[in-house]
Amino acid sequence: MNPQTHNRGAGRSRLVEEIEEILRRRLGWNEIAMSNIMWRYIGVNVNVFLDYGIDPNAWLQTLSNLSINDPYWLGMQEGDMYIRKVDQHIEIELSTTNPVSAILFGMLMKKLATPSIHIAWERKRITYLKVFYHLSLKYWPWYNIDYRIISSFNRDDVLKFIAGLFDSDGTITSYYVKESKGYRLEVRISACKRCVDILTFIKNEVRKKLGIIGDVVVREKDSILQFRYTHAVELVRYTMPYIRHPIRRLRAALYLMYYDKELTIKDYQYLYETLKYSNSVNDPKRYRAVDALTQAAPQTHTHGEASPVKSLRLIIKNRVKTHMKTRTKKLKACGI
């Protein structure tokens, strides 16, 4: 939920254009296989969760009933989704450096139409993935819709709106409390420092429609709407059918099982450990959107015949290697 000041033109190069062309051809792969590759890439063992009765790929099922008129999109639009009018069309953009969000955003955009993919350089690596789609205004019902419309929503539509905010600007986390010797849940929706009025309005509507109490906190660089303890549990339980972000949905499912005493504290700690983010650049859950996306791309034709094309990962790796060699030679020639 930040001022929309995206700059699509940054860091363009011939290499980026070549990689984009490769990515545009990644169609027709099995979605569950793609999801399994994504989980494996970030270090989550799907089979371990299945042994506990938790399906990490359940997020895929939530996409089937998502229509363009779903208030979930308004929640995304109030979060990280970038919307602007271009002539008689609406430009929609989602961008991320997060590998899990990269997979989710691509799948979400495919619910509207096949998205175009753009990549920009960040920190001299291909880490910033942009997925966007141009849509005719009459097919985007949320253009210029004010967030205050949620006051007219029924209970389920408010939950769908909140789920959209969760999936774009939200966090679902838990922390250990020594006094109770257990874990408590906390849910946050982040926004810019100037967005206090928006968060306050949402907080009041959630209390009015759902009876759930939250707090708006202004921090040094941003503002947050947070729900804690039993209020967080209630909100997560109600929004679970509409949460589509794979990690946030899995964290929510895991905590609800722990809260309902279907998991011991040791089992909860064991399973939750793989879903934690670290601040390290080596955390595979951060800064590797393109790498994860290419690994989840198909390596064979959709008809099952062996592909005459090399592995997509190998193609991109070779493109990068060639580009860096050429760049090094030019720098040496210039005496740099």
Secondary structure, DSSP 4 states (H G I P E B T S, - for coil): -------TTTT--HHHHHHHHHHHT--S--HHHHHHHHHHHTT--HHHHHHTT--GGGGGGGGTT--TT-THHHHHHHTT-EEEEETTEEEEEEEES-HHHHHHHHHHHHTTSPPEEEEEEETTEEEEEEEEEEEEGGG-TTTT--GGGGGG--HHHHHHHHHHHHHHHEEEEEEEETTTTEEEEEEEEEEEGGGHHHHHHHHHHHHHHH----EEEE-SSEEEEEEEHHHHHHHHHHHGGG---HHHHHHHHHHHHHHTTSS-HHHHHHHHHTT---SSTT-TTSS-HHHHHHHTS-SS-TTSPPPSSPPHHHHHHHHHHHHHHHHHHHHHHTT-
